[in-house]
């Protein structure tokens, strides 16, 4: 273990059905929020909510922080999530619970996208490509905030032609029949971004959609696919 790092393990073996996440915390001695968060995390670890807690002082391990792309502290990697800034005990317990659920992935993506942190979302997807299903869920959420919808669009535009994206294409096809015109239009546009002309017949059906906007999106999508 390098200088400036502490590794704290609860020593408690948890059952598979109740696996606690591992936590990595980056802190600095000049950070006023880091001390209280370290204390909270240590308490949560002792209570069995955290399986392992690793604390790194970035002032003594600058290269470590640079490799992770961390520019400010406190910063946490809690299970699959990266969290920046001070968090209360209640917030940390919430994220610990989310780390073990599919719904938690959606809530994490919704939070980071609403804050404009596309990089955090991309890091999660690189490690857990199956979280693309959560991205599609957010696309189909009629109450999603505009920042979240914009973030979803950026993610899909980047990944639409990737092999990983093929898994969620059937879901996009299903949403072409959504009762919500906005969702039909988004699904149509994102399907065209795959550049797969096999989807042309499905998109052509939307040329007679009841929504003017959906018909326009369908035509634009067909033009893109033909090009």
N, C-alpha and C positions, 0 to 999 in steps of 0.2 A: 504494500500500500504506500502511495507516495505521500510526501510531506504535505500537511494541510488537509488530509482526508481522515475522516473517522467513519468506521463502519459499525453500525449498531444492529444487532440481530436479536429478536425476541426470544429465540430458543424454543419457541412453541410451535409444534407441528400441527398445522391446521388440516381439517378434513378437506377433501377435494371439492365438496359442494360449497365450501365457505373459504375459498382461498383469498387471503389478504394480499393486496398489491405491494410491490416493492416501490420504494420512494428514493429518488435522488434529489437532494437539495443543494443548490449553489447559493452561497452566501458571501458576505463581505463584512469585515470588522467595523467598517464605517456605516453600515446599513442599519438604520434605526428599527426597521421592521423584522430583520433577520433573527435577532435574539428571541423575541416572543414566538415567532413561527417555529424555531428550532425546539423550543420548550413544548409547544403544542404537539408537534410531530412526535417528539419523544414520548409524551404522555399517550398518544394514540398507539404508538408502537408497543408500549408496555401493556396497554389494554387489549392487544391482539388485533387491532384494526389494520395494522401495517406489519407485513412479514419481515421487512428489512429496511433500514434507514441508512443511507449513505450521505454524508455531508461533506461538501468540498468548498474550501475557502478559495475564491477565485483570485484573491490577491497573492496567493502563493502558488496558484495553478492557472495562470492566465491562458496557457495553451489549451488546457482542458476546456475552458469556457469558450475559446475561439472555435474549437472543433465542433462544439454543440451550437454555435451561432448565438450564444447568449451575450447580451450587451448590458443587461441590468439585473439586479437582484433585489429581493429574493426571487428565485426561479425553481420550479419543481418539475420533475418527471414523475408523475404518479400513475403507475400502471402504464397504459398506453397514451396517457395525456401529458401535454406540456402546459404548465400553468405559470403565468408571469404575474408578479406583484403580490402584495400582502393578502392573505386569506385567513378568515376567522376559523375557529374550530368547527363551527356549524358548516361552513362552506367546505372545509376539507373532508368532513364526514360525508357530505353530499357527493363529493367527487370520488371518494373511496367506494361508495355504493354504486355510482355510475360506472366505475371501471370494470365492474363484473357483469354488465348488461348491454344488450344490443341497443336498447333505448338510450343508454348512457352515451354511446357513440354519437347518436343524433344530437343529443343535447350539447355535447362538446363541440361538434361541428357548427351547430347553430350559434353557439356563443362566440367562437373564434371568427366565424364569418361575419357576424354582426359587428364585430370590432375591427373588421378589415384585415385580420391576420390570416391571409391565404396561405402563407408559408407554414403555419402550424397545421392547417388542414392538409396540405400536401405531404408533410412529414408523416402524419397519421396514415394517409392513404398509401404511402410508399411501404410502410411497415405492415399495414393491414388493408390490402386491396379489397377485401370483402366489405369494407366500409363504404364502398361505392353504392351499396344498397341504401345506406343511410343518406347519401347525397341525393339519390333518387327520391327518397321519402321527403326530403326537404323541398325538392323541386315540386312535389305534388301537394305540399302543404298550402292550403289556400290562405292561411294566416301568416305565412312567412314574411319577415321584414324585407324591405327592398334590398338592404345590404346583403342579406342572406341569399336572396335570389340572384343577385349579381355575382356573389362568390360562387354559388353553384354553377352559374354559367361559365365562369372562368375555369373551374375545375373540369367541367365536361368538355369544354373546348380543347383543353390540354390533353385529355385522356381518351377522347372519342375514337381515335384510330388505333388505340392500344389493344393488345390481346386481353388485358384485364377487364376492359370495358365490355367485352362481348357477353359477359355474365349478366349484365343488367339490361341488355338490349330487349329481351322479351318483356321486361317491365315497361320500357318506353313504348313498345308496340301496344301494350294493354292501355296505356294512358292516352293513346290516340282516340280512344272511345270514351274518355272522361266526360262527365256532365259539365265540367268547368272548362269554358272556352280557353281560358288562359293556360290551363294545364295541357289541353290538346295542342295548342300552338307551340308551347315549349317543347313538348315531346316530339312534335313534328320537326322542329328546328334542330334539336339535339340528335335526332335520328339521322338527319341529313349530314351532320358533321362526321358521321362514321365513314362517309364517302362510298358506302356500299349501295350500288344501284339495285340490288335485290329488294330494297325497301321502296322503290319507286311506285309499284302498284298500291302499296298501303298509303303512301302520301297522296297519290292521285285521288283517292277517295275523299280526301279533305277539300278538294277543289269545289265540292258541292256542299260544304259545311254551311250551317246556318249563320255562322259568324263571319262577318266581312274580314276581320283581322286574321282569323284562322285560314280563310281562303287565300289571303295575301301571303301569309307565311308559307303555306303549302306550295304556292307558285314559286316563291323565292327559293324554297328548298329544292324543288324540281329543277329550277334553273341551275342551281349550284351543282346538283348531282349530274346533270347532263353535261355541264362544263367539265 
